[in-house]
Amino acid sequence: MKISAVIIFLYLLVYQAYSQTIGFTPSWAKEVVWYQIFPERFRNGDLSNDPPLASQFHAWPHDTVSAWQIHPWTSDWYALQPWEKANGKSLNYNITRRRYGGDLQGIIDQLPYLKQLGISAIYLNPIFWSPSHHKYDGFMYHHVDPYLGPNPKADIAQIAKETYHDPSTWTWTSADTLALSLIKKCHALGIRIIFDGVFNHLGSGSPPFQDILINQQNSAYRDWFMIKSWNDSVAGTSFAYDGWFGVPSLPEIKEDKFGIVDGPRQYILASTERWMNPKNGDLSYGIDGWRLDVAFCVDHAFWKWWRKEVRRINPEAYLTAEVIDELPKVKPYLQGDEFDAIMNYNFAFACADFFVSEKTRISASDFVAQLDNLRSAYAEEVSFVQQNLFGSHDSNRLNSHIVNKDFARYANWGDYFGKSRSENPAYQTRKPTEEEYNIQKLFAVFQMCYLGAPMIYYGDEAGMWGANDPDCRKPMVWSDLTYTDEIFKADGSKYAQPQPVSVRKQTFEHYQKLIQIRNSEKALQLGTLDWAIVLDDKEIIGFKRSFQGEEVLVLVNNSTSDQLLPLSLAGNWRDLYANVPVNLKKKLPISAKGFYILKKQR
């Protein structure tokens, strides 16, 4: 009996550990195609709420005096407007001051566009009140930026009546209500939506930090930030604090051995509940999860605690993190007790080495080995929900990466981040050529068919291009707008030929067809992955996705030569992309930069 009791006890311990790490990702996250939206640059749906210059007071470059106007949406990106020329400042100085007026109404208005594309999940860059265009320097987490909503003046007055750290005083502003409407409309269309959480720091204009500046040690928020010294004439000290990576406009939230300390911790929890369960039980009005900014800057202890709270509110919530690092440093975040996934830059790095690089291109077998290594690093279910991306608001766009294919290696993140900016004379900011668009086309095939959840950065499907921040944040191109050709380069010189800006219809249709195929084939969402063919000499890879008797075979020719595939597979197959039958009992011709998405017919 004693031995049996010990065995049962050990079994329960093992089962508890097992249950905490297996089955921890939400099932819906395996089946979606993500679309990342940078709100200020997506669509200006309400001209009446465009932010005034004064709203930038706490944002770099802290210039609310020089002449300024809302920037023309369709203007030449590198061309300085008359009011920008007048201040005599640099291009980047002026680009940072620009506001284009993108807002929540603009996103709502374009939901049919996303549905037409086939999108089933949105990752929304920060929308909480902030003075910058990027909004990673938020004033708060519990209110949407008034200038993203329909009545900024009334919202600001309403917020001023509340007590920041007391949720019982919080009300719903018109911008908040519009955000809830956006969530509801997304859900009605079968689209999930997650918000960006920036819990490592607040902006220096946030009410808690402003209260500290005024009241110093007597502030109710004195323990919220990493304060190093106070203004004290007796002690001879002046006020000093830690800013995120030394940036003074981003004061870091205080942490101890338990992670974020109690004051801001409770505020974060209240804000989390507010957006996940705004109707006290009707989760259809709440967001479906969170993307966490600079998650590596917050202690693991906090994420473990916060995940439990998130899953208490919504057991199907999805949590993804920004952790750009080598596998040993990424793995601790994905053990089932913190995040479900990360923004999968390591996938992007491998794809850049194989699909984009030419002089330093890795072999097909090395590419496969890299991907296998990534998948084997985590529980299998993690690989299915990873956000497989290429570019984002923090990197040059996919198409510009292709244009600049050999000047640096993407996997060397810090080095590449600096070199891929437009002020680098070696970086080309031109429009891609037809040949370069074909490389994007091939990458998109792989991204949509490979194991994991593909994520598109807004505008990539329309053929947009741009260098690293801030040029990856150009206003979205829309088919109902007429855009000025790009004539100017970043250094003020001109292109030999104007660079036309418009929606590239064939790129959109390519993405649309690929997404339709992925959405209709469970094998591409939930299927196992087996490599079918890996030919280094021909730069060809092929893999099979299998699920409940369904088989999809994906073949990619990454070379610049037409090839014959040495395949001999039984059964009848159909090309899902071209919608024609294919005979795999003899050698199959595959064109340069060509592909097949083949389904075995029953």
Phi and psi in degrees as a GROMACS rama.xvg file:
@    title "Ramachandran Plot"
@    xaxis  label "Phi"
@    yaxis  label "Psi"
@TYPE xy
-64.9401  -40.7701  LYS-2
-63.4156  -41.6278  ILE-3
-62.7274  -40.3847  SER-4
-63.6326  -40.6093  ALA-5
-64.3423  -42.8292  VAL-6
-62.1115  -43.7775  ILE-7
-63.4691  -41.8455  ILE-8
-62.0326  -45.5517  PHE-9
-64.4737  -38.4498  LEU-10
-60.7644  -43.2997  TYR-11
-64.4847  -38.8755  LEU-12
-63.4348  -45.8531  LEU-13
-63.435  -44.2986  VAL-14
-61.9832  -40.8404  TYR-15
-62.3777  -45.1199  GLN-16
-63.486  -41.7214  ALA-17
-62.9432  -45.8615  TYR-18
-67.406  -21.719  SER-19
-81.1751  -17.9179  GLN-20
-116.329  -16.2749  THR-21
-109.375  132.504  ILE-22
80.0368  28.5698  GLY-23
-96.134  -8.82443  PHE-24
-95.4319  145.005  THR-25
-68.1069  136.305  PRO-26
-62.772  -34.0347  SER-27
-65.5909  -26.5516  TRP-28
-70.9481  -12.8243  ALA-29
-79.5978  -19.3603  LYS-30
-107.122  -2.24095  GLU-31
-92.5035  160.589  VAL-32
-114.651  119.983  VAL-33
-84.6498  152.138  TRP-34
-138.244  120.068  TYR-35
-91.452  128.427  GLN-36
-117.019  127.085  ILE-37
-98.3149  100.551  PHE-38
-54.5612  -41.7607  PRO-39
-67.3545  -15.7476  GLU-40
-120.189  12.8613  ARG-41
-91.2201  -53.4978  PHE-42
-167.009  134.478  ARG-43
-91.3296  98.597  ASN-44
-93.2901  -12.3495  GLY-45
-141.883  102.288  ASP-46
-70.6862  -17.4136  LEU-47
-76.495  -15.4963  SER-48
-107.47  12.4315  ASN-49
-57.3609  133.779  ASP-50
-67.4105  140.582  PRO-51
-82.3399  166.641  PRO-52
-57.87  -37.527  LEU-53
-59.7522  -24.0936  ALA-54
-68.7497  -12.7584  SER-55
-90.9266  6.186  GLN-56
-49.1117  -41.798  PHE-57
-95.8991  9.93  HIS-58
-109.51  143.786  ALA-59
-61.058  139.3  TRP-60
-92.8229  21.5452  PRO-61
58.86  37.6472  HIS-62
-113.685  100.76  ASP-63
-113.691  24.4493  THR-64
-113.43  -44.7629  VAL-65
-61.3863  153.101  SER-66
-55.6947  148.275  ALA-67
-163.97  148.141  TRP-68
-146.132  159.03  GLN-69
-57.5701  134.642  ILE-70
-79.0385  140.028  HIS-71
-61.894  125.42  PRO-72
-58.4703  -38.4727  TRP-73
-99.8928  15.6204  THR-74
-78.2451  164.233  SER-75
-64.7932  121.985  ASP-76
-56.7422  -46.0565  TRP-77
-88.7559  -1.67  TYR-78
-81.9839  125.105  ALA-79
-76.7856  133.538  LEU-80
-76.9054  162.54  GLN-81
-52.0611  -43.2419  PRO-82
-69.0126  -24.7998  TRP-83
-76.8506  -39.0565  GLU-84
-62.1882  -33.3935  LYS-85
-65.1546  -29.4568  ALA-86
-83.7123  -10.2803  ASN-87
69.1718  14.2982  GLY-88
-92.6716  172.793  LYS-89
-71.3151  168.231  SER-90
-61.5213  -48.6566  LEU-91
-64.6035  -35.0755  ASN-92
-57.4257  -47.3059  TYR-93
-73.4618  -37.376  ASN-94
-61.8138  -37.9504  ILE-95
-66.1063  -30.2555  THR-96
-78.5497  -14.6669  ARG-97
-67.2964  142.69  ARG-98
-132.957  132.388  ARG-99
-104.185  -10.4299  TYR-100
90.4999  11.0848  GLY-101
-58.0215  142.3  GLY-102
-151.299  179.011  ASP-103
-65.7321  -36.3156  LEU-104
-62.5248  -35.4337  GLN-105
-62.5558  -38.3556  GLY-106
-67.8753  -45.4625  ILE-107
-58.38  -44.1256  ILE-108
-61.9249  -27.6052  ASP-109
-102.872  10.9389  GLN-110
-58.8034  -38.6213  LEU-111
-59.5585  -34.786  PRO-112
-61.6203  -45.3345  TYR-113
-66.1806  -38.6421  LEU-114
-65.2149  -39.6227  LYS-115
-63.0487  -38.289  GLN-116
-68.0291  -29.8831  LEU-117
108.013  10.3626  GLY-118
-65.6096  140.603  ILE-119
-125.668  1.78789  SER-120
-156.805  139.458  ALA-121
-117.121  131.112  ILE-122
-104.327  118.282  TYR-123
-102.695  117.674  LEU-124
-55.8343  164.46  ASN-125
-50.8308  137.692  PRO-126
-121.703  2.18881  ILE-127
-76.0661  156.775  PHE-128
-53.9921  126.63  TRP-129
-159.481  153.39  SER-130
-88.0803  -10.7485  PRO-131
-97.7866  172.22  SER-132
-77.1675  -26.6954  HIS-133
-90.6131  -25.7647  HIS-134
66.7402  28.3747  LYS-135
-91.2544  11.1373  TYR-136
-122.778  52.7034  ASP-137
-62.9022  147.125  GLY-138
-78.2156  -28.9797  PHE-139
-163.942  167.314  MET-140
-110.473  -9.5025  TYR-141
-100.35  -1.61562  HIS-142
-134.384  136.899  HIS-143
-69.3128  147.085  VAL-144
-54.7099  123.175  ASP-145
-54.3023  -29.6492  PRO-146
-80.8359  0.85943  TYR-147
-96.2621  -6.49281  LEU-148
-112.212  -173.668  GLY-149
-84.2163  -15.8129  PRO-150
-143.451  73.1784  ASN-151
-57.1462  -45.1694  PRO-152
-60.2831  -46.5239  LYS-153
-67.0474  -38.109  ALA-154
-63.7843  -43.2281  ASP-155
-63.0532  -41.5312  ILE-156
-65.0141  -37.9006  ALA-157
-66.9033  -44.1855  GLN-158
-64.1765  -34.7882  ILE-159
-63.0237  -21.1202  ALA-160
-85.0546  -9.03681  LYS-161
-89.7698  163.021  GLU-162
-99.0735  119.262  THR-163
-50.7657  -48.5543  TYR-164
-93.7386  9.03319  HIS-165
-115.965  98.765  ASP-166
-59.5282  -22.9879  PRO-167
-67.1156  -17.4827  SER-168
-95.3608  -7.2269  THR-169
-73.1579  140.96  TRP-170
-123.135  177.665  THR-171
-104.425  114.441  TRP-172
-79.1541  174.139  THR-173
-66.5642  -33.668  SER-174
-69.444  -40.5214  ALA-175
-59.4751  -46.5857  ASP-176
-62.7457  -37.443  THR-177
-67.452  -34.9919  LEU-178
-63.3651  -41.5225  ALA-179
-63.5583  -36.5474  LEU-180
-64.9019  -40.9563  SER-181
-59.0545  -46.7838  LEU-182
-59.2409  -47.9322  ILE-183
-61.3448  -43.0144  LYS-184
-67.0738  -37.3791  LYS-185
-60.4955  -47.9089  CYS-186
-63.6688  -35.7013  HIS-187
-63.6035  -27.3486  ALA-188
-93.7418  3.7814  LEU-189
77.1191  25.846  GLY-190
-110.701  124.522  ILE-191
-79.9791  159.869  ARG-192
-147.517  135.23  ILE-193
-124.813  149.564  ILE-194
-100.588  161.063  PHE-195
-93.3058  121.107  ASP-196
-103.282  127.289  GLY-197
-117.464  79.0946  VAL-198
-95.3912  1.1925  PHE-199
-81.0538  -30.4154  ASN-200
-153.198  164.47  HIS-201
-118.883  170.335  LEU-202
-79.7894  155.591  GLY-203
-66.0065  -16.4843  SER-204
-88.0464  2.235  GLY-205
-65.9724  144.574  SER-206
-52.3955  -42.4782  PRO-207
-61.4015  -42.5833  PRO-208
-71.5285  -36.8412  PHE-209
-64.1945  -36.4117  GLN-210
-64.7082  -38.3844  ASP-211
-65.4044  -41.127  ILE-212
-58.996  -35.234  LEU-213
-83.0862  -47.4766  ILE-214
-101.402  -8.17239  ASN-215
49.9799  -128.485  GLN-216
-61.9131  -18.7112  GLN-217
-87.2052  0.214822  ASN-218
-71.5492  144.038  SER-219
-66.1247  -14.3376  ALA-220
-108.895  20.4745  TYR-221
-61.4232  -25.0766  ARG-222
-101.006  13.0407  ASP-223
-86.3752  -23.6443  TRP-224
-124.806  168.55  PHE-225
-84.8381  76.254  MET-226
-83.2012  127.207  ILE-227
-95.5399  -31.2281  LYS-228
-161.825  157.751  SER-229
-111.522  163.612  TRP-230
-68.3114  113.233  ASN-231
-147.732  103.348  ASP-232
-67.6085  -29.4255  SER-233
-70.7318  -47.6886  VAL-234
-78.7647  -13.3598  ALA-235
74.3204  29.8533  GLY-236
-112.576  156.486  THR-237
-120.894  163.458  SER-238
-67.8639  129.779  PHE-239
-148.244  149.132  ALA-240
-155.84  167.892  TYR-241
-92.9185  126.551  ASP-242
-102.805  153.489  GLY-243
-57.3804  119.689  TRP-244
50.0415  35.049  PHE-245
80.7153  5.42584  GLY-246
-83.4563  114.103  VAL-247
-66.1654  -22.8851  PRO-248
-81.5117  1.59484  SER-249
-127.397  68.9907  LEU-250
-60.6965  130.729  PRO-251
-78.5782  141.43  GLU-252
-74.2901  140.512  ILE-253
-71.0617  141.869  LYS-254
-129.658  155.87  GLU-255
-132.967  -159.845  ASP-256
-66.8317  -15.696  LYS-257
-97.5764  8.00101  PHE-258
94.46  -148.698  GLY-259
-57.5031  135.431  ILE-260
-71.427  169.065  VAL-261
-59.3403  -44.2859  ASP-262
-57.5941  -62.1092  GLY-263
-66.2537  -27.5345  PRO-264
-61.3101  -46.8474  ARG-265
-68.2348  -33.1984  GLN-266
-66.2475  -42.9324  TYR-267
-62.4782  -42.053  ILE-268
-63.0553  -44.1444  LEU-269
-62.7542  -39.4526  ALA-270
-67.9606  -38.8884  SER-271
-59.5359  -49.0864  THR-272
-63.3959  -37.3892  GLU-273
-57.7587  -43.1441  ARG-274
-90.0173  -18.8948  TRP-275
-89.917  -28.2598  MET-276
-139.46  61.6088  ASN-277
-70.9551  -19.0695  PRO-278
-109.172  20.0695  LYS-279
54.0215  56.3558  ASN-280
127.974  -27.5199  GLY-281
-91.3099  91.7041  ASP-282
-70.0497  -9.10817  LEU-283
-66.6157  -18.5754  SER-284
-90.8835  -7.70181  TYR-285
-100.559  158.373  GLY-286
-68.3674  160.924  ILE-287
-95.4635  3.3455  ASP-288
156.776  -165.338  GLY-289
-140.927  148.254  TRP-290
-108.156  129.774  ARG-291
-107.19  118.151  LEU-292
-69.6757  145.907  ASP-293
33.0812  51.8672  VAL-294
-58.8924  -27.6678  ALA-295
-69.1624  -11.7472  PHE-296
-92.0824  -0.78781  CYS-297
-116.267  138.973  VAL-298
-62.5393  145.004  ASP-299
-55.1989  -33.9  HIS-300
-59.135  -39.0073  ALA-301
-66.5015  -45.8509  PHE-302
-62.6983  -36.0247  TRP-303
-64.4793  -43.1086  LYS-304
-66.2823  -45.7272  TRP-305
-66.3385  -38.818  TRP-306
-58.4044  -42.6874  ARG-307
-60.4801  -39.814  LYS-308
-68.6496  -40.4081  GLU-309
-62.6087  -46.1665  VAL-310
-71.258  -24.0896  ARG-311
-64.0645  -40.4346  ARG-312
-71.9306  -46.7419  ILE-313
-144.615  103.906  ASN-314
-60.9317  -16.916  PRO-315
-102.645  12.778  GLU-316
-68.3843  147.322  ALA-317
-109.977  133.407  TYR-318
-124.412  122.556  LEU-319
-129.247  149.277  THR-320
-127.207  152.676  ALA-321
-89.8706  100.544  GLU-322
-135.89  101.911  VAL-323
-104.376  96.5212  ILE-324
-163.111  178.199  ASP-325
-72.1628  157.753  GLU-326
-52.0336  -45.4605  LEU-327
-57.2633  -30.4082  PRO-328
-88.0175  -18.3206  LYS-329
-85.9207  -37.6616  VAL-330
-53.6029  -40.9371  LYS-331
-59.1759  -23.2617  PRO-332
-79.1134  -13.782  TYR-333
-121.742  42.1683  LEU-334
-101.398  6.40925  GLN-335
100.74  -7.61643  GLY-336
-116.947  7.09425  ASP-337
-131.911  -75.174  GLU-338
-120.569  158.427  PHE-339
-85.981  -30.2193  ASP-340
-158.423  175.549  ALA-341
-129.819  164.575  ILE-342
-68.1526  111.859  MET-343
-83.698  70.869  ASN-344
-64.9142  -27.883  TYR-345
-64.5927  -32.3038  ASN-346
-63.1529  -44.3634  PHE-347
-62.1937  -41.1904  ALA-348
-61.7647  -44.4478  PHE-349
-64.3224  -41.87  ALA-350
-66.4194  -36.3709  CYS-351
-63.2653  -41.4303  ALA-352
-63.7073  -31.4058  ASP-353
-98.2908  -48.8258  PHE-354
-84.4035  -30.5195  PHE-355
-102.282  -51.9791  VAL-356
-60.4252  145.768  SER-357
-115.007  -57.8263  GLU-358
-67.3862  -31.5327  LYS-359
-114.373  22.1857  THR-360
-60.2749  135.902  ARG-361
-81.9897  160.279  ILE-362
-73.8076  164.634  SER-363
-59.6832  -41.5059  ALA-364
-68.602  -34.8027  SER-365
-67.3063  -39.4091  ASP-366
-60.8709  -48.291  PHE-367
-60.7277  -40.966  VAL-368
-63.6816  -40.7522  ALA-369
-60.9061  -45.7329  GLN-370
-66.8838  -40.5392  LEU-371
-61.4897  -39.6306  ASP-372
-63.4302  -40.1201  ASN-373
-63.6616  -45.9255  LEU-374
-67.1628  -37.7759  ARG-375
-73.8727  -11.3235  SER-376
-75.8197  -18.4199  ALA-377
-127.315  168.131  TYR-378
-58.03  145.921  ALA-379
-53.3434  -40.2923  GLU-380
-65.4166  -25.4862  GLU-381
-63.8009  -42.9777  VAL-382
-59.6705  -32.6286  SER-383
-70.0761  -24.2939  PHE-384
-111.546  2.85475  VAL-385
-61.1376  139.681  GLN-386
-82.1431  95.0322  GLN-387
-80.2507  103.437  ASN-388
-119.993  176.625  LEU-389
-122.404  -59.1833  PHE-390
-115.197  173.655  GLY-391
-161.333  -169.297  SER-392
-70.2842  -7.54358  HIS-393
-110.855  13.6062  ASP-394
-150.255  164.244  SER-395
-64.6835  154.472  ASN-396
-68.3455  157.044  ARG-397
-50.7516  -47.6122  LEU-398
-67.5905  -35.8145  ASN-399
-73.2629  -29.912  SER-400
-62.3642  -41.1436  HIS-401
-65.7272  -41.7988  ILE-402
-58.9777  -38.1823  VAL-403
-104.869  50.4386  ASN-404
-65.1856  -26.6213  LYS-405
-122.847  11.8761  ASP-406
-91.1944  -11.7683  PHE-407
-168.367  164.052  ALA-408
-102.388  126.72  ARG-409
-58.7925  -37.8433  TYR-410
-63.6484  -22.8892  ALA-411
-84.5565  74.9005  ASN-412
-53.1592  -52.4308  TRP-413
-61.5512  -44.6813  GLY-414
-64.1443  -47.1197  ASP-415
-66.0719  -37.4786  TYR-416
-56.6924  -44.2737  PHE-417
-73.9959  -39.9219  GLY-418
-73.0786  -22.4424  LYS-419
-90.6769  20.2165  SER-420
-92.2119  154.004  ARG-421
-68.7057  -20.076  SER-422
-74.3753  -10.5514  GLU-423
-74.3984  115.689  ASN-424
-58.3369  -24.1766  PRO-425
-81.2458  -10.9431  ALA-426
-88.2608  128.386  TYR-427
-92.6417  126.39  GLN-428
-102.594  8.61935  THR-429
-70.5372  170.485  ARG-430
-71.924  143.969  LYS-431
-66.783  155.292  PRO-432
-85.7178  171.797  THR-433
-59.317  -42.0242  GLU-434
-61.781  -38.5621  GLU-435
-72.0418  -35.6145  GLU-436
-63.6891  -30.3135  TYR-437
-66.4609  -29.8261  ASN-438
-69.105  -41.7891  ILE-439
-59.127  -41.9231  GLN-440
-59.0124  -43.7495  LYS-441
-68.3133  -42.4124  LEU-442
-58.8744  -42.7559  PHE-443
-60.837  -37.5442  ALA-444
-59.8598  -49.3333  VAL-445
-63.1482  -45.6349  PHE-446
-59.2997  -43.0031  GLN-447
-76.1344  -19.7008  MET-448
-105.521  -18.6798  CYS-449
-74.2358  164.798  TYR-450
-72.6467  125.784  LEU-451
128.488  170.761  GLY-452
-96.9284  111.401  ALA-453
-66.3264  144.479  PRO-454
-129.967  127.503  MET-455
-102.126  132.413  ILE-456
-84.1037  132.091  TYR-457
-46.1743  133.185  TYR-458
90.7663  -17.3608  GLY-459
-61.6786  -36.0738  ASP-460
-70.0587  -14.0679  GLU-461
-101.376  0.825842  ALA-462
88.9639  16.7865  GLY-463
-66.0275  154.261  MET-464
-134.716  162.503  TRP-465
170.019  145.129  GLY-466
-71.3811  -176.13  ALA-467
-62.9055  171.531  ASN-468
-39.9857  123.019  ASP-469
-97.9597  0.862156  PRO-470
-75.9545  -14.511  ASP-471
-78.1745  -0.231864  CYS-472
-113.603  33.0363  ARG-473
-63.9462  156.249  LYS-474
-60.685  140.475  PRO-475
-57.6551  143.533  MET-476
-90.7621  132.561  VAL-477
-124.548  146.791  TRP-478
-71.2331  -18.4398  SER-479
-92.4657  4.54773  ASP-480
-117.646  147.917  LEU-481
-106.514  122.814  THR-482
-103.03  144.893  TYR-483
-69.9385  137.873  THR-484
-58.1271  146.884  ASP-485
-79.0663  115.786  GLU-486
-108.313  -37.2835  ILE-487
-92.2518  144.555  PHE-488
-92.0945  172.824  LYS-489
-63.6872  -28.2595  ALA-490
-87.0679  4.95927  ASP-491
92.7809  -12.3007  GLY-492
-76.4588  176.298  SER-493
-116.003  150.729  LYS-494
-67.6383  152.749  TYR-495
-63.9082  -34.7448  ALA-496
-129.695  138.405  GLN-497
-56.6912  147.344  PRO-498
-103.81  101.608  GLN-499
-64.5483  139.883  PRO-500
-117.188  121.665  VAL-501
-168.989  170.988  SER-502
-67.7928  127.606  VAL-503
-87.4558  100.216  ARG-504
-57.9944  -42.9715  LYS-505
-66.2355  -30.8771  GLN-506
-70.0569  -44.625  THR-507
-58.3066  -46.9312  PHE-508
-65.3406  -32.9336  GLU-509
-64.3567  -49.6569  HIS-510
-61.4301  -43.5559  TYR-511
-58.5385  -44.0881  GLN-512
-67.8705  -42.3249  LYS-513
-62.8275  -42.0352  LEU-514
-65.9189  -39.2453  ILE-515
-60.9969  -41.4608  GLN-516
-64.064  -46.5602  ILE-517
-62.2447  -43.2142  ARG-518
-65.3672  -25.4873  ASN-519
-96.7366  -11.6629  SER-520
-113.297  106.57  GLU-521
-61.4501  -28.0583  LYS-522
-62.7399  -31.2252  ALA-523
-81.3842  -15.4225  LEU-524
-97.3457  -44.269  GLN-525
-119.06  -4.04826  LEU-526
-75.8268  155.69  GLY-527
-68.5192  164.519  THR-528
-125.498  128.796  LEU-529
-133.657  133.481  ASP-530
-73.5552  126.826  TRP-531
-97.2949  -32.485  ALA-532
-156.773  132.975  ILE-533
-139.361  105.397  VAL-534
-119.078  105.731  LEU-535
-64.4606  -41.854  ASP-536
-68.8288  -26.0892  ASP-537
-104.105  -3.82203  LYS-538
55.4197  45.0046  GLU-539
-118.31  136.649  ILE-540
-129.614  152.199  ILE-541
-148.114  141.931  GLY-542
-142.186  154.118  PHE-543
-113.428  132.737  LYS-544
-108.523  126.629  ARG-545
-128.182  135.96  SER-546
-156.023  119.778  PHE-547
46.0824  50.9745  GLN-548
85.1645  -9.26598  GLY-549
-91.2671  137.802  GLU-550
-130.305  130.449  GLU-551
-124.514  126.673  VAL-552
-109.313  124.382  LEU-553
-112.367  125.823  VAL-554
-122.811  131.993  LEU-555
-131.811  128.068  VAL-556
-104.784  104.579  ASN-557
-88.0828  2.64069  ASN-558
-89.7174  172.783  SER-559
-99.0301  18.9489  THR-560
-125.418  145.693  SER-561
-67.1179  143.559  ASP-562
-134.179  166.361  GLN-563
-115.745  125.692  LEU-564
-87.093  124.795  LEU-565
-80.7921  70.7129  PRO-566
-111.781  149.549  LEU-567
-149.146  89.6542  SER-568
-116.818  135.745  LEU-569
-74.1193  162.83  ALA-570
92.8344  173.659  GLY-571
-100.361  135.194  ASN-572
-126.024  150.73  TRP-573
-130.673  135.316  ARG-574
-78.6965  110.987  ASP-575
-67.9319  -29.4284  LEU-576
-76.8576  -48.5578  TYR-577
-86.757  -14.2234  ALA-578
59.3961  48.7917  ASN-579
-137.693  153.807  VAL-580
-71.5291  151.51  PRO-581
-133.955  134.893  VAL-582
-95.3056  114.392  ASN-583
-101.496  13.4997  LEU-584
-89.5537  -1.80226  LYS-585
-137.639  173.036  LYS-586
-59.6398  135.439  LYS-587
-104.916  122.272  LEU-588
-73.5026  136.173  PRO-589
-135.224  126.312  ILE-590
-74.8575  164.061  SER-591
-56.765  132.534  ALA-592
54.4769  31.7186  LYS-593
-100.13  176.03  GLY-594
-160.111  162.624  PHE-595
-135.126  142.985  TYR-596
-122.526  99.7535  ILE-597
-108.99  137.102  LEU-598
-117.941  132.707  LYS-599
-75.054  128.587  LYS-600
-86.826  138.048  GLN-601
